[in-house]
Amino acid sequence: MRNKYKSEFVQEHGQPEWDLVNSYVNKGDRSLAARNACKLYQRYQKGLNKSLWTIYSILEGNDVVYVGRTGKTLEARWSHHKTAVRTAADTQPLHKAMSNTKDLDTFPEWSIKALIVMNDLTAAIQKEKDKIVEHDTVTCGYNVRVGSGNSNKQHLKAIP
């Protein structure tokens, strides 16, 4: 078992939860509590941490060009954006713009930054909208609309 996220997991879920994960993996404990703790840790390793919401910005150079919200770790969300660019998985304006980068391994012109971390989804949705308006990333960036959600192709901005 990889312990890459152990300290973060313990900080968020507590040592007793980690002890159940350890008991499941190393001692063969198959109790319901141990199985659930192990599933929780596996989700946590994949960045599926839905108890915390992060409002983040993506910067092109020093300019905020995209604002988003995720229940994953920031690292996992950034990895997803980069994978979408490399595989041409969708036609989102952000990913189209990122595909013009010098190096598709490191994306040197691009970076991600956490703006706010909170545990209330309703408040996080509103904060995301507020940050999109504050940074004007619909007009001067790659957000398709104020607020989250995928769009269909008719709403996408043309990328030169």
N, C-alpha and C positions, 0 to 999 in steps of 0.2 A: 504494500500500500504506500502510495506517495504521501509524504507529510508536508508537501509544499504549502498548503493552506492551513496547516494545523493551528498555528498561533492565532490567525484571523478567525478560524472556526471556533476555537475555544473562547476567544474574546467575545464573539457574538452569541454563541449558544451555551457556553459554560463547560467547565471541566467534566461534570458528570456525563454530559452528552458525548464528549470525546472518549471517556472511559468505556461507554457502551459501544462506540465504533471500534475501539481497540479490542474489546472483549469479543465482538463479532468476528473480526478479522484474525486475531491471533489466538483466541481461546475456544473458538467454535461455538460461542454463545448464539443460539438461534431463537432467543426469545423475541417476542413482538417488539419490545422496546429497543433491543439491540438491532434488529432488522430495520426498524424505522430510523434509528440514528445513523445507520450505515447508508441508507437511501438519502437521508438529508445531507450527509457529507459528500456523497457522490454528486448530488445536485450542486452543492457548493463548489466542488472542484470544477464543474463545468461552467461555473459562473451564473448559475440559476439561483441567485440569492434574492428571492422576491420580498424579503422583509425590509430591505433597504432599496430606496430609489435614488438614482443619481441623475441629476440634470447636468449635462456636459456640453461643452462646445468643441467644435473641430475648427482648427485654425489653419489657414493657408498663409504661411509666413507669420505675420503678426496680426492678421485680420481674422476676426471671428466670422466664419462663413456658414456655419451650420450649428443648430442647437438641437439636442435630442434628450431623451429620457430612457433609462434602462433599469431593469431589475437585476441585470447581470453585473459582474464586476466590470470596472472600467476597462481593464485589460482584455476581458473576453469580448466586450462590445467593440473595441477598437480592432481586435483581431477579425471580428465578423465583417466590419466595414472593409478592411483590406482584402479579405477573401472574396467578398462580393466584387471588388474591383478586378482582382486577378482572374476570376472565373467568368467575368461579364455576366453574373447571375441575374442582374436586373438592370433597369434603365433609369434608376434614380439619378437626378442631376448631380448630386454629390459624387456618386461613384463614377459617373461619366467624366466629371472634371478631374477626379483623382487618377483616372486612367491615363491622363496626359503627363504624369510625373516622369522625372528622369530615371527613377529606379523603383521598380515595382516590388522590390524586396524590402527596402527601408523607408520609402515614401519620405524623402528628406524635406520636402516643402510643407509637409502636413504634420499636425500634432493634435493630440486630444487633451482636454483639460476638464477636470471636475469643477463644476460651479457650485452645486449645492447637493448635499446628501441628506435625505430625510426618510422617515418610515411611514409617512401617510401618503397613500397613492393619490387621493383626491387633491391634496395640497401640492403634490409633485406635478400633477397634470397642469394645475393652474400656474405653478412656477415656470414650467417649461414654456407655456404660452407667453408669460410675462417676459421671459428672457429672449424669446424669438422676436417679440415686439421691440424690446430694449435694444437688441443688436441689429434689428431690421434685416434679418436674414431671409425674409421672403423676397424683398426687393433687391437687396444687395448681397445675396448669398444663395444657398442651395436648398433652403427649406421650401417645400412646395406650398405649404399653408401654415397658418398660425395654429399650432396644436399638432398632435401626433397622428400617425396613421399613414398607411400606404395610399398611394393615389394610382389612378389608372393613367395610361399614356397621354390622354388628351389634356391632362392638367400639367404635364411636365414642361419645364422651361427649356427652351432651345439652348444647347451648349455649343459655343463656337468651336 
